[in-house]
Amino acid sequence: MNKKNDASDPIRIESEVATPLENELKIIDESDIGRIDRQYEALLKETQKQEKVTLETAATTEDKTTEDKRTKKRGWLSRIFGK
C-alpha cells in the first residue's frame, strides 16, 4: 500500500492540518505591529503595578503579623511577671 495515498495516515493528515495554505496566512502590516506593541506595553505596566501592590500588601501583612506576635509575647510575659 502506498503511504502517500493512505488517508488514515495520522502524520500526513496532521501535517496537512498544521500547515496553512499560502492564501490563508494573515499578513500583518506595520500599524498592527504598533497596536500590538502598545497593548503589550499597557499590559506590562498594569502587571508591574499589580505586582507592586501585591508586594506592598504582603509586606504590610507580614509587619502586622510580626506586631501581633510581639503583642502576644508581651501579654504572656506580663501575665507571668505582672508587668
A tleap script that builds the chain and sets N, CA, C and O, in Angstrom:
source leaprc.protein.ff14SB
mol = sequence {
  NMET ASN LYS LYS ASN ASP ALA SER ASP PRO
  ILE ARG ILE GLU SER GLU VAL ALA THR PRO
  LEU GLU ASN GLU LEU LYS ILE ILE ASP GLU
  SER ASP ILE GLY ARG ILE ASP ARG GLN TYR
  GLU ALA LEU LEU LYS GLU THR GLN LYS GLN
  GLU LYS VAL THR LEU GLU THR ALA ALA THR
  THR GLU ASP LYS THR THR GLU ASP LYS ARG
  THR LYS LYS ARG GLY TRP LEU SER ARG ILE
  PHE GLY CLYS
}
set mol.1.N position { 0.843 -1.183 0.000 }
set mol.1.CA position { 0.000 0.000 0.000 }
set mol.1.C position { 0.887 1.245 0.000 }
set mol.1.O position { 1.875 1.317 0.731 }
set mol.2.N position { 0.531 2.194 -0.807 }
set mol.2.CA position { 1.310 3.423 -0.939 }
set mol.2.C position { 0.958 4.373 0.214 }
set mol.2.O position { -0.213 4.687 0.424 }
set mol.3.N position { 1.981 4.832 0.962 }
set mol.3.CA position { 1.749 5.702 2.120 }
set mol.3.C position { 1.169 7.058 1.732 }
set mol.3.O position { 0.389 7.620 2.502 }
set mol.4.N position { 1.517 7.603 0.574 }
set mol.4.CA position { 1.019 8.917 0.171 }
set mol.4.C position { -0.487 8.913 -0.032 }
set mol.4.O position { -1.144 9.923 0.221 }
set mol.5.N position { -1.034 7.822 -0.473 }
set mol.5.CA position { -2.462 7.756 -0.756 }
set mol.5.C position { -3.266 7.204 0.409 }
set mol.5.O position { -4.491 7.116 0.321 }
set mol.6.N position { -2.604 6.831 1.498 }
set mol.6.CA position { -3.306 6.267 2.645 }
set mol.6.C position { -3.954 7.405 3.443 }
set mol.6.O position { -3.248 8.200 4.064 }
set mol.7.N position { -5.262 7.489 3.431 }
set mol.7.CA position { -5.990 8.575 4.095 }
set mol.7.C position { -5.988 8.419 5.607 }
set mol.7.O position { -6.276 9.379 6.323 }
set mol.8.N position { -5.671 7.236 6.106 }
set mol.8.CA position { -5.685 7.018 7.548 }
set mol.8.C position { -4.326 7.278 8.194 }
set mol.8.O position { -4.171 7.071 9.398 }
set mol.9.N position { -3.349 7.723 7.427 }
set mol.9.CA position { -2.021 8.003 7.964 }
set mol.9.C position { -2.086 9.283 8.808 }
set mol.9.O position { -2.235 10.370 8.251 }
set mol.10.N position { -1.976 9.175 10.160 }
set mol.10.CA position { -2.147 10.355 11.025 }
set mol.10.C position { -1.066 11.412 10.830 }
set mol.10.O position { -1.342 12.601 10.984 }
set mol.11.N position { 0.135 11.015 10.501 }
set mol.11.CA position { 1.203 12.002 10.306 }
set mol.11.C position { 0.919 12.862 9.083 }
set mol.11.O position { 1.095 14.079 9.132 }
set mol.12.N position { 0.490 12.259 8.009 }
set mol.12.CA position { 0.188 13.011 6.800 }
set mol.12.C position { -0.998 13.942 7.048 }
set mol.12.O position { -0.978 15.100 6.631 }
set mol.13.N position { -2.027 13.441 7.721 }
set mol.13.CA position { -3.216 14.251 7.997 }
set mol.13.C position { -2.842 15.424 8.904 }
set mol.13.O position { -3.261 16.555 8.655 }
set mol.14.N position { -2.055 15.165 9.958 }
set mol.14.CA position { -1.659 16.222 10.884 }
set mol.14.C position { -0.816 17.282 10.192 }
set mol.14.O position { -0.994 18.474 10.444 }
set mol.15.N position { 0.090 16.871 9.333 }
set mol.15.CA position { 0.936 17.855 8.660 }
set mol.15.C position { 0.126 18.715 7.701 }
set mol.15.O position { 0.450 19.884 7.495 }
set mol.16.N position { -0.902 18.161 7.125 }
set mol.16.CA position { -1.757 18.959 6.242 }
set mol.16.C position { -2.556 19.976 7.041 }
set mol.16.O position { -2.761 21.102 6.587 }
set mol.17.N position { -3.006 19.587 8.225 }
set mol.17.CA position { -3.783 20.492 9.067 }
set mol.17.C position { -2.879 21.576 9.651 }
set mol.17.O position { -3.277 22.738 9.727 }
set mol.18.N position { -1.677 21.208 10.061 }
set mol.18.CA position { -0.776 22.142 10.730 }
set mol.18.C position { -0.169 23.170 9.781 }
set mol.18.O position { 0.272 24.228 10.229 }
set mol.19.N position { -0.138 22.890 8.507 }
set mol.19.CA position { 0.457 23.812 7.550 }
set mol.19.C position { -0.647 24.551 6.802 }
set mol.19.O position { -1.301 23.964 5.941 }
set mol.20.N position { -0.870 25.832 7.115 }
set mol.20.CA position { -1.928 26.561 6.413 }
set mol.20.C position { -1.540 26.829 4.957 }
set mol.20.O position { -0.362 26.900 4.607 }
set mol.21.N position { -2.540 26.970 4.148 }
set mol.21.CA position { -2.290 27.306 2.754 }
set mol.21.C position { -1.745 28.724 2.664 }
set mol.21.O position { -1.976 29.540 3.556 }
set mol.22.N position { -1.036 29.012 1.611 }
set mol.22.CA position { -0.396 30.318 1.427 }
set mol.22.C position { -1.417 31.455 1.503 }
set mol.22.O position { -1.136 32.499 2.091 }
set mol.23.N position { -2.586 31.261 0.919 }
set mol.23.CA position { -3.586 32.331 0.903 }
set mol.23.C position { -4.301 32.476 2.249 }
set mol.23.O position { -5.017 33.456 2.453 }
set mol.24.N position { -4.123 31.518 3.175 }
set mol.24.CA position { -4.751 31.606 4.486 }
set mol.24.C position { -3.876 32.334 5.504 }
set mol.24.O position { -4.352 32.694 6.581 }
set mol.25.N position { -2.617 32.553 5.179 }
set mol.25.CA position { -1.719 33.236 6.100 }
set mol.25.C position { -2.140 34.689 6.257 }
set mol.25.O position { -2.438 35.370 5.276 }
set mol.26.N position { -2.162 35.158 7.499 }
set mol.26.CA position { -2.562 36.536 7.763 }
set mol.26.C position { -1.359 37.444 7.557 }
set mol.26.O position { -0.273 37.190 8.080 }
set mol.27.N position { -1.562 38.476 6.809 }
set mol.27.CA position { -0.495 39.437 6.565 }
set mol.27.C position { -0.628 40.544 7.609 }
set mol.27.O position { -1.666 41.199 7.705 }
set mol.28.N position { 0.432 40.740 8.386 }
set mol.28.CA position { 0.426 41.747 9.443 }
set mol.28.C position { 1.162 42.974 8.925 }
set mol.28.O position { 2.326 42.897 8.531 }
set mol.29.N position { 0.471 44.102 8.932 }
set mol.29.CA position { 1.140 45.323 8.492 }
set mol.29.C position { 1.712 46.078 9.696 }
set mol.29.O position { 1.495 45.683 10.841 }
set mol.30.N position { 2.430 47.145 9.435 }
set mol.30.CA position { 3.129 47.868 10.493 }
set mol.30.C position { 2.184 48.498 11.506 }
set mol.30.O position { 2.543 48.613 12.678 }
set mol.31.N position { 0.990 48.910 11.096 }
set mol.31.CA position { 0.050 49.508 12.046 }
set mol.31.C position { -0.418 48.468 13.060 }
set mol.31.O position { -0.631 48.791 14.228 }
set mol.32.N position { -0.578 47.219 12.617 }
set mol.32.CA position { -0.947 46.157 13.551 }
set mol.32.C position { 0.174 45.914 14.555 }
set mol.32.O position { -0.085 45.689 15.738 }
set mol.33.N position { 1.405 45.959 14.091 }
set mol.33.CA position { 2.548 45.742 14.978 }
set mol.33.C position { 2.613 46.852 16.023 }
set mol.33.O position { 2.861 46.585 17.199 }
set mol.34.N position { 2.394 48.088 15.603 }
set mol.34.CA position { 2.388 49.204 16.544 }
set mol.34.C position { 1.283 49.073 17.575 }
set mol.34.O position { 1.494 49.337 18.759 }
set mol.35.N position { 0.110 48.666 17.128 }
set mol.35.CA position { -1.024 48.475 18.037 }
set mol.35.C position { -0.720 47.362 19.035 }
set mol.35.O position { -0.999 47.495 20.227 }
set mol.36.N position { -0.155 46.281 18.548 }
set mol.36.CA position { 0.193 45.160 19.419 }
set mol.36.C position { 1.251 45.591 20.432 }
set mol.36.O position { 1.184 45.214 21.602 }
set mol.37.N position { 2.228 46.380 19.983 }
set mol.37.CA position { 3.259 46.890 20.896 }
set mol.37.C position { 2.645 47.756 21.992 }
set mol.37.O position { 3.019 47.638 23.159 }
set mol.38.N position { 1.707 48.623 21.625 }
set mol.38.CA position { 1.060 49.484 22.624 }
set mol.38.C position { 0.256 48.652 23.618 }
set mol.38.O position { 0.284 48.918 24.820 }
set mol.39.N position { -0.456 47.650 23.121 }
set mol.39.CA position { -1.219 46.774 24.016 }
set mol.39.C position { -0.283 46.034 24.968 }
set mol.39.O position { -0.565 45.902 26.159 }
set mol.40.N position { 0.825 45.558 24.429 }
set mol.40.CA position { 1.803 44.844 25.250 }
set mol.40.C position { 2.357 45.758 26.339 }
set mol.40.O position { 2.445 45.357 27.500 }
set mol.41.N position { 2.728 46.974 25.977 }
set mol.41.CA position { 3.271 47.929 26.945 }
set mol.41.C position { 2.245 48.234 28.037 }
set mol.41.O position { 2.594 48.298 29.216 }
set mol.42.N position { 0.980 48.423 27.647 }
set mol.42.CA position { -0.071 48.702 28.627 }
set mol.42.C position { -0.248 47.521 29.580 }
set mol.42.O position { -0.373 47.708 30.790 }
set mol.43.N position { -0.260 46.316 29.037 }
set mol.43.CA position { -0.396 45.128 29.882 }
set mol.43.C position { 0.814 44.958 30.797 }
set mol.43.O position { 0.668 44.558 31.952 }
set mol.44.N position { 1.991 45.257 30.291 }
set mol.44.CA position { 3.203 45.157 31.092 }
set mol.44.C position { 3.163 46.143 32.260 }
set mol.44.O position { 3.501 45.782 33.387 }
set mol.45.N position { 2.750 47.391 31.994 }
set mol.45.CA position { 2.649 48.394 33.057 }
set mol.45.C position { 1.622 47.969 34.106 }
set mol.45.O position { 1.870 48.091 35.305 }
set mol.46.N position { 0.477 47.472 33.657 }
set mol.46.CA position { -0.568 47.029 34.581 }
set mol.46.C position { -0.071 45.864 35.442 }
set mol.46.O position { -0.332 45.815 36.644 }
set mol.47.N position { 0.635 44.947 34.825 }
set mol.47.CA position { 1.182 43.809 35.563 }
set mol.47.C position { 2.191 44.275 36.603 }
set mol.47.O position { 2.208 43.770 37.725 }
set mol.48.N position { 3.030 45.235 36.235 }
set mol.48.CA position { 4.018 45.758 37.178 }
set mol.48.C position { 3.339 46.470 38.345 }
set mol.48.O position { 3.786 46.349 39.486 }
set mol.49.N position { 2.256 47.217 38.069 }
set mol.49.CA position { 1.509 47.882 39.140 }
set mol.49.C position { 0.920 46.852 40.092 }
set mol.49.O position { 1.013 46.997 41.311 }
set mol.50.N position { 0.309 45.807 39.526 }
set mol.50.CA position { -0.296 44.771 40.361 }
set mol.50.C position { 0.754 44.050 41.197 }
set mol.50.O position { 0.513 43.718 42.357 }
set mol.51.N position { 1.909 43.813 40.610 }
set mol.51.CA position { 2.997 43.158 41.335 }
set mol.51.C position { 3.457 44.028 42.502 }
set mol.51.O position { 3.708 43.527 43.598 }
set mol.52.N position { 3.567 45.335 42.260 }
set mol.52.CA position { 3.990 46.265 43.310 }
set mol.52.C position { 2.973 46.280 44.453 }
set mol.52.O position { 3.348 46.239 45.625 }
set mol.53.N position { 1.693 46.339 44.108 }
set mol.53.CA position { 0.638 46.337 45.126 }
set mol.53.C position { 0.680 45.033 45.917 }
set mol.53.O position { 0.533 45.036 47.139 }
set mol.54.N position { 0.879 43.926 45.220 }
set mol.54.CA position { 0.938 42.628 45.889 }
set mol.54.C position { 2.099 42.579 46.873 }
set mol.54.O position { 1.943 42.102 47.997 }
set mol.55.N position { 3.263 43.071 46.455 }
set mol.55.CA position { 4.425 43.078 47.345 }
set mol.55.C position { 4.201 43.994 48.545 }
set mol.55.O position { 4.580 43.653 49.665 }
set mol.56.N position { 3.587 45.158 48.313 }
set mol.56.CA position { 3.303 46.077 49.417 }
set mol.56.C position { 2.306 45.463 50.390 }
set mol.56.O position { 2.461 45.592 51.604 }
set mol.57.N position { 1.290 44.799 49.864 }
set mol.57.CA position { 0.293 44.147 50.714 }
set mol.57.C position { 0.943 43.040 51.534 }
set mol.57.O position { 0.667 42.896 52.726 }
set mol.58.N position { 1.801 42.263 50.893 }
set mol.58.CA position { 2.486 41.181 51.601 }
set mol.58.C position { 3.375 41.738 52.710 }
set mol.58.O position { 3.423 41.174 53.803 }
set mol.59.N position { 4.074 42.831 52.442 }
set mol.59.CA position { 4.946 43.442 53.447 }
set mol.59.C position { 4.125 43.976 54.614 }
set mol.59.O position { 4.509 43.806 55.772 }
set mol.60.N position { 3.004 44.618 54.319 }
set mol.60.CA position { 2.133 45.149 55.365 }
set mol.60.C position { 1.573 44.021 56.213 }
set mol.60.O position { 1.529 44.118 57.439 }
set mol.61.N position { 1.148 42.955 55.558 }
set mol.61.CA position { 0.595 41.805 56.275 }
set mol.61.C position { 1.661 41.177 57.162 }
set mol.61.O position { 1.380 40.790 58.296 }
set mol.62.N position { 2.881 41.076 56.651 }
set mol.62.CA position { 3.979 40.498 57.432 }
set mol.62.C position { 4.287 41.371 58.644 }
set mol.62.O position { 4.509 40.850 59.738 }
set mol.63.N position { 4.303 42.697 58.465 }
set mol.63.CA position { 4.544 43.611 59.583 }
set mol.63.C position { 3.462 43.459 60.639 }
set mol.63.O position { 3.760 43.432 61.833 }
set mol.64.N position { 2.217 43.362 60.214 }
set mol.64.CA position { 1.095 43.235 61.143 }
set mol.64.C position { 1.194 41.921 61.904 }
set mol.64.O position { 0.950 41.878 63.110 }
set mol.65.N position { 1.550 40.850 61.201 }
set mol.65.CA position { 1.681 39.547 61.848 }
set mol.65.C position { 2.794 39.580 62.892 }
set mol.65.O position { 2.635 39.049 63.991 }
set mol.66.N position { 3.912 40.200 62.550 }
set mol.66.CA position { 5.032 40.317 63.491 }
set mol.66.C position { 4.612 41.135 64.702 }
set mol.66.O position { 4.954 40.794 65.834 }
set mol.67.N position { 3.872 42.212 64.467 }
set mol.67.CA position { 3.400 43.057 65.560 }
set mol.67.C position { 2.447 42.279 66.462 }
set mol.67.O position { 2.523 42.395 67.685 }
set mol.68.N position { 1.552 41.489 65.874 }
set mol.68.CA position { 0.626 40.672 66.659 }
set mol.68.C position { 1.386 39.669 67.523 }
set mol.68.O position { 1.014 39.433 68.672 }
set mol.69.N position { 2.443 39.083 66.979 }
set mol.69.CA position { 3.239 38.120 67.741 }
set mol.69.C position { 3.921 38.804 68.920 }
set mol.69.O position { 3.972 38.248 70.017 }
set mol.70.N position { 4.447 40.016 68.697 }
set mol.70.CA position { 5.095 40.755 69.787 }
set mol.70.C position { 4.083 41.081 70.883 }
set mol.70.O position { 4.386 40.953 72.069 }
set mol.71.N position { 2.892 41.499 70.489 }
set mol.71.CA position { 1.848 41.835 71.450 }
set mol.71.C position { 1.483 40.608 72.270 }
set mol.71.O position { 1.314 40.703 73.486 }
set mol.72.N position { 1.361 39.470 71.623 }
set mol.72.CA position { 1.027 38.236 72.338 }
set mol.72.C position { 2.137 37.867 73.311 }
set mol.72.O position { 1.860 37.425 74.426 }
set mol.73.N position { 3.401 38.044 72.900 }
set mol.73.CA position { 4.515 37.724 73.787 }
set mol.73.C position { 4.504 38.639 75.003 }
set mol.73.O position { 4.701 38.187 76.130 }
set mol.74.N position { 4.269 39.938 74.767 }
set mol.74.CA position { 4.225 40.880 75.879 }
set mol.74.C position { 3.082 40.535 76.822 }
set mol.74.O position { 3.231 40.620 78.041 }
set mol.75.N position { 1.949 40.149 76.266 }
set mol.75.CA position { 0.816 39.765 77.101 }
set mol.75.C position { 1.133 38.540 77.940 }
set mol.75.O position { 0.753 38.464 79.108 }
set mol.76.N position { 1.821 37.591 77.350 }
set mol.76.CA position { 2.190 36.363 78.041 }
set mol.76.C position { 3.186 36.656 79.159 }
set mol.76.O position { 3.053 36.135 80.266 }
set mol.77.N position { 4.200 37.506 78.863 }
set mol.77.CA position { 5.197 37.856 79.870 }
set mol.77.C position { 4.584 38.670 81.004 }
set mol.77.O position { 4.942 38.493 82.168 }
set mol.78.N position { 3.665 39.556 80.660 }
set mol.78.CA position { 3.051 40.382 81.709 }
set mol.78.C position { 2.190 39.531 82.635 }
set mol.78.O position { 2.065 39.844 83.819 }
set mol.79.N position { 1.603 38.477 82.121 }
set mol.79.CA position { 0.818 37.587 82.986 }
set mol.79.C position { 1.734 36.840 83.956 }
set mol.79.O position { 1.360 36.590 85.102 }
set mol.80.N position { 2.929 36.488 83.495 }
set mol.80.CA position { 3.853 35.749 84.358 }
set mol.80.C position { 4.528 36.678 85.362 }
set mol.80.O position { 4.571 36.388 86.558 }
set mol.81.N position { 5.052 37.789 84.868 }
set mol.81.CA position { 5.850 38.666 85.718 }
set mol.81.C position { 5.069 39.859 86.261 }
set mol.81.O position { 5.614 40.649 87.033 }
set mol.82.N position { 3.832 40.001 85.881 }
set mol.82.CA position { 2.993 41.064 86.394 }
set mol.82.C position { 3.356 42.447 85.904 }
set mol.82.O position { 3.109 43.436 86.594 }
set mol.83.N position { 3.946 42.530 84.708 }
set mol.83.CA position { 4.322 43.847 84.182 }
set mol.83.C position { 3.448 44.228 83.042 }
set mol.83.O position { 3.615 45.305 82.469 }
savepdb mol mol.pdb
quit
